[in-house]
Amino acid sequence: MAKELFINGEVITVNGKDEIAEAIAIKDGRIMAVGTTDEILKLQDGESEVTDLDGRTLMPGIIESHIHTTMYGANVLAVSCKNPEIRSIPDLLRKLKEQAAEVPVGQWVRAWGFNETIIEEGRFPTREELDSATDRHPVMVVRACGHISAVNSKGLEIGGITRDMPNPEGGEIGRGADGEPDGRLIETAHMNLYQLAAHTREEIRDAHRIASNHFAEKGITSIHDATGYGINNIEALREDAEAGIIKQRVYAMVGALNKPEEVVRHYLEKDIRTGDGNERFKYGPVKVFLDGSSSGPTVWTTEPYTSDSENYGIHYLTQEELDELFIPAHEKGWQITAHAQGDAAIDQLLNTIEKALKLHPHKDARHRIEHAGLARKDHVQRMKELGVVPTPNPAFFHEYGDGYMKNYGKRAEGMYPLKSYSENGVPATLTADCPVADFNPMRGIHGAITRKAQSGQVVGEAEQISLLDAIRCYTMNAAYSGFGEKETGSIEVGKMADIAILNRSILTANVDEILLINIDRTIIGGETVYDRNMEVIRA
């Protein structure tokens, strides 16, 4: 007999036929049966719990295939520049001053989500302006993309950043007309200081708890963590997942925001491979950065930016350096992936994957590309031939789509080409790359269907996909990207009962109503971790 029955609903199974059922039964943390309400009710006994969905959608739990758990949770404790009250630099300085009053002298005052393109002044705050908020604390204001920051004088001092310091490889120190650092740190320059500003273990534990609770509220049952502060952070994810502080199943990429090659080499020396772990935590692919931010913009392109004929972006590794790191990783059984947004970066990663597979054939390597923003038609075909899984970010279109059109011109219409992936059998996922964009899966689904920017312009109508295709990207395809499709990703008998129950039917909602849909209940392994009606998060 079943432990819990869900009846009279809209059950989106995401099985091979995209069938829609009415009801399911779960027992011992797994899906016991799927069918009609009458069929499922026959499985109850006197102790079974019965939930009447009353037409609401029940679907597989969302698998967020690229998310920065620690960074997001830590950001919640900082000043959010996405707060509608922050419309100008004086607004930001006021919030930073308020934060400084609550932070012990000498500790970091942090802000995140800054976007100079929508702030009143259209620029970053200067070092001097940040000094006016507090000169007793180091201050770091991180751009929404996570690749650029503005810091005050004390922050520059901690980083040893002076007039005479040269730009680090792969980065830039912003300077005023007088040659003095103006507080802006771009790419590697930002990453280097960001590592020095790392959080304590206690702060990270709090960040993980906050992030997990927030993710559960949006129906997220598994996360592919896209790295944070290095080896200690990866192991903190493992510890907190196994302790239940992080409720979601964790598939952790092995790398770091700064000097990821060193982290990859560390793990290659260990007796660990992709997939090692347990139901709570598994090691995922090794990961590095090949280029920069799509909205910065600092992605590495083969043709110059439409907005700047001299700009081709930045890149971090040569082809030889990438081959030397990743081909041995592939040989040892690791899945490999890289942050590759521009078409030149995508070329580079696909070249390495092709070489690795020729030298050491593997029938099911499932190597990935994180983002693959400016993927060309030939890239899609190569991904198909090489069995590569891309992780596109259609949630970006809402916040950054207008900038994409400005910086990349017609190329932007083919960014994150979900329709092309679907038509060519490339199992792309969906992800918001949180905290770069809103992690609410409804925003990602809406972005995949509409590709609509804030101005209302559609960024590439030809690459729009259907609702069911978008849901498949967030569930079954995402499970596949982490070798988990036999256990999660669909509502099928025998699979883990990782489930999201929506507050209405998503199939009968019009496109813009999707953004208003909430999650009523999130279940992981048969256990409720979020119940909106009870307004509690249960461990």
C-alpha positions as CSV (number, residue, x, y, z in Angstrom):
1,M,0.0,0.0,0.0
2,A,1.1,3.5,-0.7
3,K,2.3,6.0,1.9
4,E,0.9,9.1,0.1
5,L,-1.5,9.6,-2.9
6,F,-1.9,12.6,-5.1
7,I,-5.1,12.7,-7.0
8,N,-7.2,14.8,-9.4
9,G,-4.2,16.7,-10.7
10,E,-2.3,17.7,-13.8
11,V,0.7,15.3,-13.5
12,I,3.4,16.3,-16.0
13,T,5.5,13.1,-16.2
14,V,8.3,14.2,-18.6
15,N,8.5,10.6,-19.6
16,G,9.5,9.6,-23.1
17,K,6.0,10.4,-24.5
18,D,5.4,13.6,-22.4
19,E,2.3,12.0,-21.0
20,I,0.0,13.9,-18.6
21,A,-1.5,11.8,-15.9
22,E,-4.0,12.5,-13.1
23,A,-2.5,10.9,-10.0
24,I,0.5,9.3,-8.4
25,A,1.3,7.2,-5.4
26,I,4.6,7.3,-3.5
27,K,6.1,4.8,-0.9
28,D,9.5,4.6,0.8
29,G,10.7,7.8,-0.9
30,R,10.0,6.5,-4.5
31,I,7.2,6.7,-7.0
32,M,5.1,3.6,-6.7
33,A,2.5,4.2,-9.4
34,V,1.3,6.8,-12.0
35,G,-2.2,6.8,-13.5
36,T,-5.7,7.9,-13.2
37,T,-7.3,9.0,-9.9
38,D,-9.4,5.8,-9.8
39,E,-6.4,3.6,-10.3
40,I,-4.3,5.4,-7.7
41,L,-7.1,5.4,-5.1
42,K,-7.1,1.6,-5.2
43,L,-3.6,1.7,-3.6
44,Q,-4.6,3.4,-0.4
45,D,-5.1,1.8,3.0
46,G,-6.3,3.2,6.3
47,E,-2.9,4.9,6.9
48,S,-2.4,6.5,3.5
49,E,-2.3,10.3,3.2
50,V,-4.4,11.5,0.3
51,T,-3.8,15.0,-1.3
52,D,-6.4,16.3,-3.7
53,L,-4.6,18.4,-6.2
54,D,-7.8,19.9,-7.5
55,G,-6.4,20.5,-11.0
56,R,-3.0,21.8,-9.8
57,T,0.2,20.8,-11.5
58,L,2.4,18.1,-10.0
59,M,5.7,17.8,-11.8
60,P,9.3,16.5,-11.3
61,G,11.3,18.6,-8.9
62,I,13.4,21.3,-10.6
63,I,17.1,20.4,-11.2
64,E,19.1,23.7,-11.2
65,S,22.1,22.7,-13.4
66,H,24.3,25.7,-12.7
67,I,23.9,27.6,-9.5
68,H,26.3,29.2,-7.0
69,T,24.8,28.1,-3.7
70,T,27.3,29.7,-1.3
71,M,27.5,33.0,-3.2
72,Y,23.7,33.3,-3.3
73,G,23.2,32.6,0.4
74,A,26.0,35.0,1.3
75,N,24.5,37.6,-0.9
76,V,21.2,37.5,1.0
77,L,23.2,38.7,4.1
78,A,24.6,41.6,2.1
79,V,23.2,44.7,0.4
80,S,21.2,43.8,-2.7
81,C,21.6,46.3,-5.5
82,K,18.5,44.7,-7.1
83,N,16.4,46.3,-4.3
84,P,14.1,48.7,-6.1
85,E,15.0,51.4,-3.5
86,I,18.5,51.5,-5.0
87,R,18.2,53.6,-8.2
88,S,21.3,55.8,-7.9
89,I,24.8,55.8,-6.4
90,P,23.7,57.9,-3.4
91,D,20.9,55.3,-2.8
92,L,23.6,52.6,-2.8
93,L,26.0,54.6,-0.5
94,R,23.2,55.1,2.0
95,K,22.5,51.3,2.2
96,L,26.2,50.6,2.5
97,K,26.5,53.0,5.3
98,E,23.6,51.3,7.1
99,Q,25.2,47.9,6.6
100,A,28.6,49.3,7.9
101,A,26.9,50.3,11.2
102,E,26.0,46.7,11.8
103,V,29.4,45.1,10.8
104,P,32.4,45.0,13.2
105,V,35.1,47.5,12.2
106,G,37.6,46.0,9.8
107,Q,35.2,43.3,8.4
108,W,33.9,43.5,4.8
109,V,30.8,45.4,3.9
110,R,29.4,43.7,0.8
111,A,26.8,44.5,-1.9
112,W,25.8,42.4,-4.9
113,G,23.8,42.6,-8.1
114,F,25.0,46.0,-9.2
115,N,24.2,46.9,-12.8
116,E,25.6,50.2,-14.1
117,T,23.4,50.1,-17.2
118,I,20.2,50.7,-15.1
119,I,21.6,52.9,-12.3
120,E,20.8,56.6,-12.7
121,E,24.4,57.7,-13.2
122,G,25.2,54.9,-15.7
123,R,28.5,54.1,-14.1
124,F,30.2,52.3,-11.2
125,P,30.7,54.1,-7.9
126,T,34.2,55.4,-7.5
127,R,36.7,54.5,-4.8
128,E,36.2,57.9,-3.1
129,E,32.4,57.5,-3.1
130,L,32.7,54.1,-1.5
131,D,35.1,55.7,1.1
132,S,32.4,58.1,2.0
133,A,30.1,55.3,3.0
134,T,32.7,53.9,5.3
135,D,36.5,54.2,5.7
136,R,36.6,51.8,8.6
137,H,35.6,48.8,6.6
138,P,36.7,47.3,3.3
139,V,33.8,47.6,0.8
140,M,33.1,45.4,-2.2
141,V,30.2,46.0,-4.6
142,V,29.9,43.1,-7.0
143,R,28.3,43.5,-10.4
144,A,25.4,41.3,-11.3
145,C,27.5,39.1,-13.6
146,G,29.9,38.2,-10.7
147,H,33.0,39.1,-12.8
148,I,33.4,42.8,-12.0
149,S,33.4,44.8,-8.7
150,A,34.0,48.2,-7.3
151,V,35.9,48.5,-4.0
152,N,36.9,51.3,-1.6
153,S,40.4,52.4,-0.6
154,K,40.6,49.9,2.3
155,G,39.6,47.1,-0.1
156,L,42.3,48.1,-2.5
157,E,44.8,48.2,0.4
158,I,43.9,44.6,1.4
159,G,44.5,43.5,-2.1
160,G,47.8,45.3,-2.4
161,I,46.4,47.1,-5.4
162,T,48.5,50.3,-6.1
163,R,49.2,52.7,-8.9
164,D,52.3,50.6,-9.9
165,M,50.6,47.2,-9.9
166,P,50.3,45.9,-13.5
167,N,47.0,44.4,-14.7
168,P,46.8,40.6,-13.8
169,E,46.6,38.2,-16.7
170,G,43.0,37.9,-17.8
171,G,41.9,41.0,-15.9
172,E,42.1,44.8,-15.5
173,I,42.5,47.3,-12.7
174,G,40.3,50.3,-13.4
175,R,42.2,53.6,-13.3
176,G,41.4,57.3,-13.3
177,A,42.9,59.9,-15.6
178,D,45.8,60.3,-13.1
179,G,46.6,56.6,-13.3
180,E,45.5,55.8,-9.7
181,P,43.2,52.8,-9.2
182,D,39.6,54.0,-9.3
183,G,38.2,51.0,-7.5
184,R,36.9,49.0,-10.5
185,L,38.3,45.4,-10.7
186,I,37.6,43.4,-13.8
187,E,37.7,39.6,-14.2
188,T,40.9,38.2,-12.7
189,A,41.6,41.4,-10.8
190,H,38.2,41.0,-9.2
191,M,38.5,37.3,-8.6
192,N,41.9,37.7,-6.8
193,L,40.4,40.2,-4.3
194,Y,37.2,38.2,-4.0
195,Q,39.2,35.2,-2.8
196,L,40.9,37.4,-0.1
197,A,37.4,38.5,1.0
198,A,36.2,34.9,1.6
199,H,33.6,34.2,4.2
200,T,34.1,32.2,7.5
201,R,32.9,28.6,7.8
202,E,30.1,29.8,10.1
203,E,29.0,32.4,7.5
204,I,29.1,29.7,4.8
205,R,27.0,27.3,6.8
206,D,24.4,30.1,7.4
207,A,24.6,30.9,3.6
208,H,23.9,27.3,2.7
209,R,20.9,27.1,5.1
210,I,19.4,30.3,3.7
211,A,20.0,29.3,0.1
212,S,18.6,25.8,0.5
213,N,15.4,27.1,2.1
214,H,15.0,29.7,-0.7
215,F,15.6,27.1,-3.4
216,A,13.0,24.7,-1.8
217,E,10.4,27.5,-2.0
218,K,10.8,27.5,-5.8
219,G,10.5,23.7,-6.2
220,I,14.2,23.0,-6.6
221,T,15.1,19.5,-5.5
222,S,18.6,19.1,-6.9
223,I,21.4,21.6,-7.5
224,H,24.5,21.4,-9.7
225,D,26.7,23.8,-7.7
226,A,29.0,25.7,-10.1
227,T,31.8,26.4,-7.6
228,G,32.6,29.2,-5.3
229,Y,35.7,29.8,-3.1
230,G,37.8,26.7,-3.8
231,I,38.6,23.4,-2.1
232,N,37.3,24.3,1.3
233,N,34.0,25.5,-0.2
234,I,33.5,22.2,-2.2
235,E,34.1,20.2,1.0
236,A,31.8,22.6,3.0
237,L,29.0,21.8,0.4
238,R,29.6,18.1,0.9
239,E,29.5,18.4,4.7
240,D,26.4,20.5,4.8
241,A,24.6,18.4,2.2
242,E,25.3,15.2,4.1
243,A,24.3,16.9,7.4
244,G,20.9,18.0,5.9
245,I,21.7,21.7,6.1
246,I,21.4,21.7,2.3
247,K,18.1,19.8,1.6
248,Q,18.6,19.5,-2.1
249,R,20.7,16.8,-3.7
250,V,24.1,18.3,-4.6
251,Y,26.2,17.6,-7.7
252,A,29.3,19.7,-7.2
253,M,31.5,21.0,-9.9
254,V,35.2,20.9,-9.0
255,G,36.8,24.2,-9.6
256,A,36.7,27.8,-8.2
257,L,35.9,31.3,-9.1
258,N,39.6,32.1,-8.8
259,K,42.4,30.0,-10.0
260,P,40.2,27.0,-10.8
261,E,43.1,25.1,-12.5
262,E,44.8,24.7,-9.1
263,V,41.6,23.2,-7.6
264,V,41.2,20.8,-10.6
265,R,44.8,19.6,-10.2
266,H,44.3,19.0,-6.5
267,Y,41.3,16.7,-7.2
268,L,43.0,14.9,-10.1
269,E,45.6,13.7,-7.6
270,K,43.0,12.2,-5.4
271,D,41.2,8.8,-5.8
272,I,37.9,10.6,-6.7
273,R,35.9,10.6,-9.9
274,T,32.8,12.2,-11.2
275,G,29.8,10.5,-9.6
276,D,31.5,9.5,-6.4
277,G,29.4,10.2,-3.3
278,N,25.9,9.3,-2.2
279,E,22.3,10.4,-2.7
280,R,22.9,13.6,-0.8
281,F,26.2,14.7,-2.5
282,K,28.2,13.7,-5.6
283,Y,31.3,15.1,-7.2
284,G,30.4,16.5,-10.6
285,P,32.6,17.7,-13.5
286,V,35.9,19.4,-13.2
287,K,35.4,23.1,-14.3
288,V,37.5,26.1,-15.4
289,F,36.8,29.5,-16.9
290,L,37.6,30.2,-20.5
291,D,36.2,33.7,-20.9
292,G,34.1,36.3,-19.1
293,S,30.6,37.6,-18.7
294,S,27.9,37.9,-21.4
295,S,26.6,41.1,-19.9
296,G,29.9,42.6,-18.8
297,P,30.6,42.2,-21.7
298,T,33.8,40.3,-21.5
299,V,33.1,37.1,-23.5
300,W,35.7,35.9,-26.0
301,T,34.5,36.2,-29.5
302,T,35.8,35.4,-33.0
303,E,34.4,38.7,-34.4
304,P,34.5,42.0,-32.5
305,Y,31.6,43.3,-30.5
306,T,29.0,45.3,-32.4
307,S,29.3,48.0,-29.7
308,D,33.2,48.1,-29.9
309,S,35.1,47.2,-33.0
310,E,38.3,46.8,-31.1
311,N,36.9,44.4,-28.4
312,Y,37.0,40.6,-28.7
313,G,36.6,40.0,-24.9
314,I,39.0,38.2,-22.7
315,H,40.2,34.6,-22.4
316,Y,42.0,32.7,-19.6
317,L,43.7,29.7,-21.1
318,T,45.5,28.7,-24.3
319,Q,44.4,25.7,-26.2
320,E,47.5,23.8,-25.0
321,E,46.9,24.7,-21.4
322,L,43.3,23.5,-21.6
323,D,44.3,20.3,-23.3
324,E,47.0,19.5,-20.8
325,L,44.6,19.9,-17.9
326,F,41.4,18.3,-19.3
327,I,42.6,15.4,-21.4
328,P,44.1,13.6,-18.4
329,A,41.0,14.5,-16.4
330,H,38.8,12.8,-19.1
331,E,41.2,9.8,-19.2
332,K,40.8,9.4,-15.4
333,G,37.0,9.3,-15.6
334,W,36.1,12.9,-14.9
335,Q,33.3,14.7,-16.7
336,I,34.8,18.0,-17.9
337,T,33.2,21.4,-18.4
338,A,34.1,25.1,-18.6
339,H,32.5,28.5,-18.4
340,A,32.4,29.3,-22.2
341,Q,30.1,32.1,-23.3
342,G,31.7,33.5,-26.5
343,D,32.0,31.5,-29.7
344,A,35.8,31.5,-29.5
345,A,35.7,30.0,-26.0
346,I,33.1,27.4,-27.2
347,D,35.5,26.5,-30.1
348,Q,38.3,26.0,-27.6
349,L,36.4,23.7,-25.3
350,L,34.9,21.6,-28.1
351,N,38.4,21.2,-29.6
352,T,39.7,19.8,-26.3
353,I,36.7,17.5,-25.9
354,E,37.2,16.1,-29.4
355,K,40.9,15.5,-28.8
356,A,40.1,13.8,-25.5
357,L,37.5,11.4,-27.0
358,K,39.8,10.5,-29.9
359,L,42.8,9.8,-27.6
360,H,40.7,8.0,-25.0
361,P,37.3,6.8,-26.4
362,H,34.4,6.9,-24.0
363,K,30.9,6.0,-25.1
364,D,29.1,8.1,-22.5
365,A,31.4,10.9,-21.3
366,R,28.6,13.6,-21.3
367,H,31.1,16.5,-21.2
368,R,29.4,19.8,-20.7
369,I,29.6,23.5,-21.7
370,E,28.5,26.0,-19.0
371,H,26.4,28.6,-20.7
372,A,27.5,28.4,-24.4
373,G,26.0,31.8,-25.0
374,L,27.1,32.7,-28.5
375,A,26.8,29.1,-29.8
376,R,26.8,29.0,-33.6
377,K,25.0,26.4,-35.8
378,D,28.2,24.5,-36.3
379,H,28.7,24.3,-32.6
380,V,25.3,22.7,-32.1
381,Q,26.2,20.0,-34.7
382,R,29.6,19.4,-32.9
383,M,27.8,19.1,-29.6
384,K,25.5,16.5,-31.0
385,E,28.4,14.5,-32.5
386,L,30.5,14.7,-29.4
387,G,27.7,14.0,-26.9
388,V,28.1,17.4,-25.2
389,V,25.5,18.9,-22.9
390,P,25.1,22.7,-22.8
391,T,23.6,24.6,-19.9
392,P,22.0,27.8,-21.5
393,N,20.6,30.8,-19.5
394,P,17.3,32.1,-21.1
395,A,16.5,33.7,-17.8
396,F,19.2,36.3,-18.7
397,F,17.1,37.7,-21.6
398,H,14.8,39.6,-19.2
399,E,17.6,41.4,-17.4
400,Y,20.4,41.6,-20.0
401,G,18.7,41.0,-23.4
402,D,18.7,44.7,-24.4
403,G,22.4,44.8,-23.7
404,Y,23.0,41.7,-25.8
405,M,21.4,43.3,-28.8
406,K,23.6,46.4,-28.3
407,N,26.9,44.5,-27.8
408,Y,26.5,41.5,-30.1
409,G,24.0,42.7,-32.7
410,K,22.4,40.0,-34.9
411,R,24.5,37.3,-33.1
412,A,22.3,37.9,-30.0
413,E,19.3,36.4,-31.8
414,G,21.0,33.1,-31.8
415,M,22.2,33.2,-28.2
416,Y,21.3,30.2,-26.0
417,P,19.8,28.4,-29.1
418,L,17.3,26.2,-27.4
419,K,15.2,25.4,-30.5
420,S,18.2,24.4,-32.4
421,Y,19.3,22.1,-29.5
422,S,15.9,20.5,-29.4
423,E,15.7,20.0,-33.1
424,N,19.2,18.4,-33.2
425,G,18.8,16.1,-30.2
426,V,21.2,18.0,-28.0
427,P,19.9,17.6,-24.4
428,A,20.3,21.2,-23.2
429,T,19.3,22.2,-19.6
430,L,18.0,25.5,-18.3
431,T,19.7,27.5,-15.6
432,A,19.7,31.0,-14.2
433,D,23.3,30.9,-13.0
434,C,22.0,32.4,-9.7
435,P,22.9,34.9,-8.4
436,V,23.5,36.4,-11.9
437,A,19.8,36.1,-12.5
438,D,16.6,35.2,-10.6
439,F,16.7,31.5,-9.9
440,N,12.9,31.2,-9.9
441,P,12.3,28.4,-12.5
442,M,9.2,30.2,-13.7
443,R,11.5,33.1,-14.9
444,G,13.7,30.6,-16.7
445,I,10.7,28.9,-18.3
446,H,9.2,32.2,-19.4
447,G,12.5,33.3,-20.8
448,A,12.9,30.1,-22.8
449,I,9.4,30.5,-24.3
450,T,9.4,34.3,-25.0
451,R,13.1,35.3,-25.1
452,K,11.8,38.8,-24.1
453,A,14.0,41.6,-22.8
454,Q,12.9,44.3,-20.3
455,S,12.2,46.7,-23.2
456,G,9.8,44.1,-24.7
457,Q,11.9,43.2,-27.7
458,V,12.3,39.5,-28.5
459,V,15.9,38.4,-28.7
460,G,15.7,35.7,-31.4
461,E,12.1,34.5,-32.0
462,A,13.4,31.5,-34.0
463,E,15.0,30.0,-30.9
464,Q,11.8,30.0,-28.7
465,I,10.7,26.7,-27.4
466,S,7.4,25.2,-26.1
467,L,6.4,25.0,-22.4
468,L,6.8,21.2,-22.2
469,D,10.3,21.5,-23.9
470,A,11.3,24.1,-21.3
471,I,10.1,21.9,-18.4
472,R,12.0,18.9,-19.9
473,C,15.2,21.1,-20.0
474,Y,14.7,21.9,-16.3
475,T,14.1,18.3,-15.3
476,M,15.0,15.3,-17.4
477,N,17.7,17.0,-19.4
478,A,19.2,18.4,-16.3
479,A,19.2,15.0,-14.6
480,Y,20.9,13.6,-17.7
481,S,23.6,16.3,-17.5
482,G,24.6,14.9,-14.1
483,F,24.2,11.2,-14.9
484,G,21.0,11.1,-12.8
485,E,18.3,10.3,-15.3
486,K,17.7,6.8,-13.9
487,E,16.8,8.2,-10.5
488,T,15.3,11.7,-11.0
489,G,14.0,14.0,-13.7
490,S,10.6,12.5,-14.4
491,I,7.6,11.1,-12.7
492,E,8.0,7.4,-13.5
493,V,7.6,4.3,-11.4
494,G,10.7,3.4,-9.3
495,K,12.2,6.9,-9.5
496,M,12.9,9.0,-6.4
497,A,9.9,11.0,-5.3
498,D,11.4,14.4,-6.0
499,I,8.3,16.5,-6.7
500,A,7.1,20.1,-7.1
501,I,3.4,20.9,-6.6
502,L,2.4,24.2,-8.2
503,N,-0.5,26.4,-6.9
504,R,-2.4,26.1,-10.2
505,S,-2.3,24.4,-13.6
506,I,0.7,25.5,-15.7
507,L,-0.6,24.0,-18.9
508,T,-3.7,26.2,-18.9
509,A,-1.8,29.4,-17.9
510,N,-1.1,32.0,-20.5
511,V,2.6,32.8,-21.0
512,D,2.8,35.8,-18.7
513,E,0.8,34.1,-16.0
514,I,3.6,31.6,-15.7
515,L,5.6,34.3,-13.9
516,L,2.9,34.5,-11.2
517,I,2.9,30.7,-10.4
518,N,4.1,29.7,-7.0
519,I,5.1,26.4,-5.4
520,D,2.7,24.9,-2.9
521,R,4.9,22.0,-1.8
522,T,8.3,20.6,-2.5
523,I,9.1,17.0,-1.8
524,I,12.6,15.4,-1.9
525,G,12.8,11.6,-1.5
526,G,9.2,11.5,-0.3
527,E,9.8,14.0,2.5
528,T,8.2,17.5,2.4
529,V,10.9,20.2,2.7
530,Y,8.6,23.1,1.9
531,D,4.9,23.6,2.4
532,R,3.6,27.0,1.4
533,N,0.3,26.5,3.2
534,M,2.1,25.7,6.5
535,E,4.5,28.5,5.9
536,V,7.4,26.4,7.3
537,I,10.5,24.7,5.9
538,R,10.8,21.2,7.3
539,A,14.1,19.4,7.5
